[in-house]
């Protein structure tokens, strides 16, 4: 059963509660910390992007097309279509040799409010590369061209690129392939649901690649996580939790839609996955800060950045403090 993770108070009265689940696993893959149900079936959504990028890197598609580190990193990202994101994506279109119409993700305006407002003021149209998943799509198209797979239908679950992604996720999460539930994500790609503890195991292995026996996958994971930390701005964008956490070289982190967030800690050899059941993302930084505090995480500046993104004080439009946010869960050590 889910537990209350965060409470919001306004004028001293409880206004909102956010329930969910948290799972932390150790280097052995055993559950070490729990809140709620660690077996809760959880769609990865965009937290799955590091795993979707593994076949791309494993088969050298980034090298085949001469992608820069920033271009390779945005394949893993949920970008906001800020200027530096768009520059990388347009360069990838040229290098890979695809046209924007080949992307199945629907044309949209940037998720970045300033970027979107600039497009509207300039009366520029929606574009597929503005979609926050477009880097992932370009990566899979590069993989298809490298491996000789058809680019048509690259998003279909039975496409060979998608089949390798599922195999990779099953291997790293230690979840049997037949137990992975497959749906359709907002961008048109297959999306996978697995028990929360298996998602935590997968992020533990991103943070601790020495636990991966397959040397090709291990090498790809090392490169991917290095790209994420070195190019954190490409994984999300300005003032976003993923980019803020990835500034810390000890952390590998990625979130997804509808409240799922995951991170691995390298030195501590821990993997965490959480799910806010009402689908909210606003609570992620506060929950993450509380997790780090409860395990005695040593990098206070990382925790401080989380509180900057999700302050405990609630302010109204006039910047007056009118309430508080409070993480109320306690990690149960197992």
DOZASE-521792 format. One line per field, with one value per residue (C-alpha): x, z, y; residue number from 1; residue in one letter. Coordinates in nm, 4 decimals, m for minus. Example, Ala and Ser with C-alpha at 12.3 -4.5 7.8 and 13.67 -1.06 7.14 Angstrom:
// residues 2
east: c(1.2300:1.3670)
up: c(0.7800:0.7140)
north: c(m0.4500:m0.1060)
k: c(1:2)
r: c(a:s)
This chain:
// residues 334
east: c(0.0000:0.1222:0.2330:0.2135:0.5416:0.4740:0.2214:0.1389:0.0064:m0.1559:m0.2243:m0.1451:m0.4103:m0.3318:m0.4281:m0.2677:m0.1024:0.1104:0.1253:0.3634:0.6321:1.0120:1.2604:1.6350:1.8553:2.2121:2.5009:2.3680:2.0345:1.8574:1.6022:1.7688:1.5160:1.1425:0.8414:0.5122:0.5156:0.8532:0.6777:0.4434:0.4251:0.5780:0.6020:0.9530:0.8394:1.1444:1.3444:1.3988:1.5973:1.9431:1.8459:1.6974:2.0278:2.2418:2.1980:2.2802:2.6107:2.6812:2.6760:2.8738:2.6016:2.7229:3.0723:2.9425:2.7790:3.0406:2.8075:2.9577:2.9302:2.6458:2.4613:2.5090:2.3956:2.0683:1.9694:1.9312:1.7618:1.4165:1.5190:1.3256:1.4132:1.6280:1.8551:2.1513:1.9261:1.7855:2.1329:2.2409:1.9265:1.9516:2.3133:2.2071:1.9469:2.2194:2.4800:2.2430:2.0822:1.7173:1.4425:1.2211:0.9123:1.0682:1.0291:0.7117:0.7028:0.4373:0.5347:0.5048:0.6357:0.9266:0.8615:1.0837:0.8449:1.0937:1.1799:0.8138:0.7250:1.0093:0.8734:0.5222:0.6430:0.8371:0.5320:0.7418:0.5630:0.5713:0.8467:0.9088:1.2593:1.1048:0.9460:1.1320:1.1917:1.3301:1.6916:1.5939:1.4194:1.7199:1.9394:1.7273:1.7220:2.1029:2.1058:1.8788:2.1074:2.4168:2.2713:2.0845:1.7458:1.4475:1.3847:1.0167:0.8274:1.1308:0.8867:0.6929:0.7375:0.8366:1.1082:1.4568:1.5831:1.2939:1.3421:1.7053:1.5964:1.3582:1.6290:1.8704:1.6214:1.5376:1.9061:1.9923:1.6763:1.6851:1.3192:1.2176:1.1359:0.7931:0.7120:0.7809:0.4502:0.4620:0.2423:0.2787:0.4486:0.3387:0.6033:0.4864:0.7594:0.6973:0.7089:0.7826:0.6381:0.8310:0.8183:0.9721:1.2504:1.3676:1.3814:1.5991:1.8249:1.8625:1.9733:2.2100:2.3815:2.4035:2.5851:2.7916:2.8761:3.1247:2.8189:2.7406:2.8890:2.8240:3.1311:2.9685:2.6750:2.9094:3.1176:2.8056:2.6780:3.0109:3.0025:2.6364:2.6656:2.9827:2.7947:2.5111:2.7365:2.9615:2.6709:2.4034:2.2379:2.1482:1.9604:1.6918:1.7709:1.7933:1.6671:1.5522:1.6074:1.7886:2.0459:2.0860:2.1484:2.3826:2.6075:2.7145:2.9513:2.8539:2.4924:2.3235:1.9626:1.6677:1.2980:0.9899:0.6344:0.3617:0.5756:0.8508:1.2042:1.5228:1.8844:2.1932:2.4760:2.8238:3.0245:2.7375:2.6505:2.2772:1.9965:1.6665:1.3358:1.0258:0.6761:0.4410:0.1035:m0.0848:0.1689:0.3092:0.6710:0.6863:0.7674:1.0685:1.3372:1.1885:1.1608:1.5110:1.6546:1.4870:1.6201:1.9731:1.9461:1.8096:2.0977:2.3547:2.4653:2.7857:2.7478:2.5378:2.5515:2.3531:2.0869:2.0805:2.0162:1.7154:1.5685:1.6280:1.4153:1.1472:1.1551:0.9897:0.8179:0.5226:0.5076:0.2199:0.2393:0.3354:0.6315:0.4691:0.5148:0.1698:0.2428:0.4902:0.5885:0.7069:0.8461:0.6877:0.8110:1.0734:1.2883:1.2388:1.5744:1.5502)
up: c(0.0000:m0.0816:0.1934:0.2348:0.1082:0.1146:0.2886:0.1850:0.4401:0.3708:0.6600:0.9009:0.7553:0.5564:0.1926:m0.0116:0.0379:m0.2127:m0.1668:m0.3239:m0.2969:m0.2556:m0.2941:m0.2290:m0.3146:m0.2138:m0.4272:m0.3898:m0.5415:m0.2112:m0.0890:0.1767:0.2167:0.1630:0.1831:0.0620:m0.1856:m0.3452:m0.5873:m0.7227:m1.1020:m1.2376:m1.5902:m1.6506:m1.8902:m1.9593:m1.6740:m1.9239:m2.1658:m2.0418:m2.1162:m2.4537:m2.5450:m2.4551:m2.7913:m2.9726:m2.7880:m2.7750:m3.1549:m3.2042:m3.3804:m3.2140:m3.3539:m3.6957:m3.7439:m3.5642:m3.2918:m3.0369:m2.6676:m2.6294:m2.9228:m2.7810:m2.4367:m2.5626:m2.6808:m2.3091:m2.2224:m2.1769:m2.3120:m2.2931:m2.6469:m2.5198:m2.7815:m2.7075:m2.7271:m3.0658:m3.2045:m3.1096:m3.2528:m3.5836:m3.6126:m3.5478:m3.8239:m4.0701:m3.9483:m3.9346:m4.2642:m4.1636:m4.2139:m3.9332:m4.0826:m4.0127:m3.6389:m3.5003:m3.2078:m3.2767:m3.3541:m3.0478:m2.8904:m2.6427:m2.2827:m2.1785:m2.1205:m2.2367:m2.5472:m2.6263:m2.5796:m2.8139:m3.0802:m3.0451:m3.0624:m3.3783:m3.5150:m3.5705:m3.6159:m3.3922:m3.4720:m3.3946:m3.2662:m3.0012:m2.8514:m2.5342:m2.6578:m3.0011:m2.9032:m2.8159:m3.1502:m3.3422:m3.1508:m3.2515:m3.6133:m3.6003:m3.4603:m3.7423:m4.0074:m3.8392:m3.8072:m4.1385:m3.9681:m4.1433:m4.0270:m4.1059:m3.7989:m3.5725:m3.2893:m3.3207:m3.0346:m3.2777:m3.4463:m3.3902:m3.2216:m2.9753:m2.9119:m2.8133:m2.5788:m2.3959:m2.3705:m2.2289:m1.9702:m1.8648:m1.8199:m1.6160:m1.4049:m1.3364:m1.4359:m1.6589:m2.0095:m2.0002:m1.6844:m1.8468:m1.9300:m2.2525:m2.3253:m2.5477:m2.4317:m2.5141:m2.7865:m2.9636:m2.8340:m2.6383:m2.2638:m2.0020:m1.6602:m1.4047:m1.0249:m0.8518:m0.6925:m1.0360:m1.1513:m0.8483:m0.9403:m1.2943:m1.1638:m0.9169:m1.2164:m1.3988:m1.0942:m1.0378:m1.3814:m1.2235:m1.1353:m1.5069:m1.6397:m2.0096:m2.1079:m2.4100:m2.2020:m1.9189:m2.1609:m2.3012:m1.9499:m1.8495:m2.1565:m2.1117:m1.7457:m1.8200:m2.0873:m1.8447:m1.5769:m1.8136:m2.0167:m1.7492:m1.9225:m2.2170:m2.0000:m1.8912:m1.8943:m1.6847:m1.3266:m1.3745:m1.1194:m1.3514:m1.4611:m1.1042:m0.9622:m1.2461:m1.1549:m0.8751:m1.0391:m0.7766:m0.8974:m1.2026:m1.2230:m1.4604:m1.4150:m1.6178:m1.6587:m1.4061:m1.0954:m1.1471:m1.0437:m1.0138:m0.9153:m0.8321:m0.5942:m0.6980:m0.3752:m0.1562:m0.4067:m0.3793:m0.6311:m0.5641:m0.7481:m0.6382:m0.7654:m0.6689:m0.7264:m0.8267:m1.1067:m0.9762:m1.0417:m0.8175:m0.5125:m0.6642:m0.5320:m0.1823:m0.1703:m0.3107:m0.0576:0.2246:0.0994:0.0788:0.4253:0.5772:0.4422:0.5569:0.2121:0.2398:m0.0436:0.1191:m0.1905:m0.3837:m0.1120:m0.1071:m0.4827:m0.4291:m0.1748:m0.4146:m0.6732:m0.4207:m0.1235:0.2004:0.2069:m0.0270:m0.1653:m0.3504:m0.6622:m0.4423:m0.3032:0.0381:0.2432:0.2835:0.3618:0.3803:0.1969:0.4163:0.3406:0.6010:0.5124:0.6975:0.5050:0.6555:0.6738:0.5926)
north: c(0.0000:0.3489:0.5880:0.9645:1.1106:1.4861:1.7099:2.0662:2.3156:2.6515:2.8865:2.6044:2.3699:2.0559:2.1214:1.8427:1.5057:1.3173:0.9432:0.6982:0.4340:0.4399:0.1565:0.1606:m0.1381:m0.2243:m0.3488:m0.7044:m0.6044:m0.6659:m0.4119:m0.1967:0.0874:0.0820:0.3086:0.1640:m0.1241:m0.1998:m0.4364:m0.1682:m0.1991:0.1206:0.2579:0.3889:0.6610:0.8817:0.7333:0.4510:0.6687:0.5605:0.1999:0.2893:0.4535:0.1519:m0.0285:0.2970:0.3336:m0.0401:m0.0656:0.2558:0.4544:0.7736:0.7183:0.6138:0.9517:1.1600:1.2803:1.5177:1.4394:1.6886:1.5338:1.1845:1.3026:1.4486:1.0992:1.0216:1.3491:1.4939:1.8311:2.1561:2.2702:2.5527:2.7098:2.4842:2.1771:2.2781:2.3451:1.9922:1.8338:2.0184:1.9081:1.5477:1.5621:1.6592:1.4113:1.1139:1.2072:1.2067:1.4607:1.5777:1.4136:1.0737:1.1302:0.9756:1.2210:1.4830:1.8452:2.0668:2.3858:2.3724:2.2723:2.5623:2.8527:3.1223:2.9173:2.8553:3.2227:3.3200:3.0834:3.2229:3.5840:3.5009:3.3144:3.0029:2.6695:2.3647:2.1144:1.7493:1.8245:2.0489:1.7366:1.6486:1.2923:1.3844:1.3104:0.9529:0.9148:1.0436:0.8008:0.5024:0.6193:0.6359:0.2815:0.1616:0.3066:0.1643:m0.1866:m0.1938:m0.2040:m0.0428:0.3112:0.2767:0.1635:0.2139:0.2825:m0.0455:m0.2968:m0.5722:m0.3636:m0.5152:m0.1976:m0.2044:m0.5754:m0.5135:m0.2347:m0.4703:m0.7372:m0.4795:m0.3562:m0.7122:m0.7896:m0.4806:m0.4756:m0.8496:m0.8601:m1.1500:m1.0314:m1.1927:m0.9974:m0.6591:m0.4935:m0.2912:0.0094:0.3168:0.6364:0.9898:1.0199:0.7035:0.4697:0.1510:0.2161:m0.0470:m0.1209:m0.3267:m0.3651:m0.0641:m0.2696:m0.3838:m0.0226:0.0562:m0.2391:m0.1052:0.2360:0.0731:m0.0878:0.2447:0.3831:0.0662:m0.0744:m0.3147:m0.5248:m0.5775:m0.9021:m0.8326:m0.6318:m0.4646:m0.3417:m0.2400:m0.0334:0.1345:0.2129:0.3677:0.5913:0.6863:0.7794:0.9741:1.1678:1.2369:1.3838:1.5796:1.7215:1.7525:2.0469:1.8207:1.5704:1.8170:2.1872:2.4993:2.4633:2.1042:1.8280:1.5852:1.8402:1.9641:1.6158:1.5213:1.8142:1.5811:1.3283:1.0709:1.0574:0.9069:1.0274:1.0366:1.1031:1.0271:1.1479:1.0729:1.0895:0.8310:0.9295:0.7232:0.7740:0.5724:0.6646:0.5507:0.5663:0.4482:0.1719:0.2323:0.2543:0.4347:0.4454:0.6332:0.6850:0.9693:0.8103:1.1250:1.1709:1.4981:1.5928:1.9002:1.6872:1.5081:1.7466:1.7519:1.3716:1.3281:1.5734:1.3831:1.0491:1.1872:1.3399:1.0193:0.8082:1.0666:1.1782:1.3777:1.6304:1.9025:2.1239:1.8622:1.8553:2.2352:2.2426:2.0150:2.2559:2.5447:2.3636:2.2646:2.5055:2.4030:2.7426:2.7963:3.1494:3.3088:3.5271:3.8235:3.6267:3.6101:3.2925:3.1385:2.7731:2.4880:2.1697:1.8874:1.5423:1.3166:0.9675:0.7668:0.5212:0.1781:0.0035:m0.3674)
k: c(1:2:3:4:5:6:7:8:9:10:11:12:13:14:15:16:17:18:19:20:21:22:23:24:25:26:27:28:29:30:31:32:33:34:35:36:37:38:39:40:41:42:43:44:45:46:47:48:49:50:51:52:53:54:55:56:57:58:59:60:61:62:63:64:65:66:67:68:69:70:71:72:73:74:75:76:77:78:79:80:81:82:83:84:85:86:87:88:89:90:91:92:93:94:95:96:97:98:99:100:101:102:103:104:105:106:107:108:109:110:111:112:113:114:115:116:117:118:119:120:121:122:123:124:125:126:127:128:129:130:131:132:133:134:135:136:137:138:139:140:141:142:143:144:145:146:147:148:149:150:151:152:153:154:155:156:157:158:159:160:161:162:163:164:165:166:167:168:169:170:171:172:173:174:175:176:177:178:179:180:181:182:183:184:185:186:187:188:189:190:191:192:193:194:195:196:197:198:199:200:201:202:203:204:205:206:207:208:209:210:211:212:213:214:215:216:217:218:219:220:221:222:223:224:225:226:227:228:229:230:231:232:233:234:235:236:237:238:239:240:241:242:243:244:245:246:247:248:249:250:251:252:253:254:255:256:257:258:259:260:261:262:263:264:265:266:267:268:269:270:271:272:273:274:275:276:277:278:279:280:281:282:283:284:285:286:287:288:289:290:291:292:293:294:295:296:297:298:299:300:301:302:303:304:305:306:307:308:309:310:311:312:313:314:315:316:317:318:319:320:321:322:323:324:325:326:327:328:329:330:331:332:333:334)
r: c(x:x:x:x:x:x:x:x:x:x:x:x:x:x:x:x:x:x:x:x:x:x:x:x:x:x:x:x:x:x:x:x:x:x:x:x:x:x:x:x:x:x:x:x:x:x:x:x:x:x:x:x:x:x:x:x:x:x:x:x:x:x:x:x:x:x:x:x:x:x:x:x:x:x:x:x:x:x:x:x:x:x:x:x:x:x:x:x:x:x:x:x:x:x:x:x:x:x:x:x:x:x:x:x:x:x:x:x:x:x:x:x:x:x:x:x:x:x:x:x:x:x:x:x:x:x:x:x:x:x:x:x:x:x:x:x:x:x:x:x:x:x:x:x:x:x:x:x:x:x:x:x:x:x:x:x:x:x:x:x:x:x:x:x:x:x:x:x:x:x:x:x:x:x:x:x:x:x:x:x:x:x:x:x:x:x:x:x:x:x:x:x:x:x:x:x:x:x:x:x:x:x:x:x:x:x:x:x:x:x:x:x:x:x:x:x:x:x:x:x:x:x:x:x:x:x:x:x:x:x:x:x:x:x:x:x:x:x:x:x:x:x:x:x:x:x:x:x:x:x:x:x:x:x:x:x:x:x:x:x:x:x:x:x:x:x:x:x:x:x:x:x:x:x:x:x:x:x:x:x:x:x:x:x:x:x:x:x:x:x:x:x:x:x:x:x:x:x:x:x:x:x:x:x:x:x:x:x:x:x:x:x:x:x:x:x:x:x:x:x:x:x:x:x:x:x:x:x:x:x:x:x:x:x)
